[in-house]
Amino acid sequence: MPEQTPASEQVSVEDLRNLQIATDPVGQQLQQIAILTRKAASNLGVALGINQTDVAALEHLITDDPLPPTELAARLSVTTAGIDIY
């Protein structure tokens, strides 16, 4: 079952776009890209019915082709016991 953020903790994309930490225009745009990328990954996880660690694993496998379980675990900061390869 996917891990979902409770509605009370969810923040809209519009709210995140207004959160500015960077002070220069380029930094602000990069910050918005990062926020929207995380939101897209979250939405993908919900659509696929998987958690964010699984989404991150898919990103690594799609980008870098097959990875041994030890390398994938290191990239995800989990133990190899947490890696199931089907």
N, C-alpha and C positions, 0 to 999 in steps of 0.2 A: 504494500500500500504506500502511495507517495507521501512524503513528509510535506505538510502544508503549513504555511504561516497563518496563525489565527487572524480573523478579519480585523480584530482590534489592533494588530501589529502591522497590517498591510498599509503601505504608503503608495499613493498613486504616482504614476510616471510624471505627471505634471508637477506634483509636490517635489519630486526628486530633481526635476529640471531647474527648479527655483533655488535649490540648495547649492550655493556657490562657495567653494573653498578657495579655488584658484582666483587670483586677482587679475591675471592678464587674459585677453580674449582667447588666445590659442589654448591656454591651460583650461579655461572654462569649457571650450568645445571638446577637448580631450576628456575632461571629466564627464561631460554629458554622454559622450560615446561609451565610456566605461559603464556608466549607470544603465544606459539603454541595452548594452551587451549583456549585463547581468540580468536585467529584466527579461530579455529575450530567452536567455538560458533557463530562467525560472519557468517561463511560459512553456518552453519546449518540454521541460521535465514534467510539468502538469499534464500536458497533452499526451505524452508517452506513458504516463503513470509511473515515473521513476523519480528517485531523489536526486539532489544536486551532485552528490558524489558520483552517481552513475552517469549523469550528464557530462561531468568533467572527464570521466573515464572514456566515454564515447568520443569526446573531442580529441583526447590524446590518441586514441586508436585510429580515428579518421585521419588525423594529421600525420601521424608517424607510423602508420601501418602496424603490423603485428609487433607487440612488445612482450617481452617475458614478464611473467607475473611479478617478479621482484622489481623490475624497472617501473611498471605501472603502479605498484604499491608505493614506491618511493615518490613518484610524481604526485600521487594523491595524498601522501602523508598518512598512509594506513599500513597495517601489517599485511604480509602475504596471506594470512588467514582470512583477511577481509576481501580477498580477490577471488571471485568465482568466474572461471572462464568456461563458457559453454560452446 
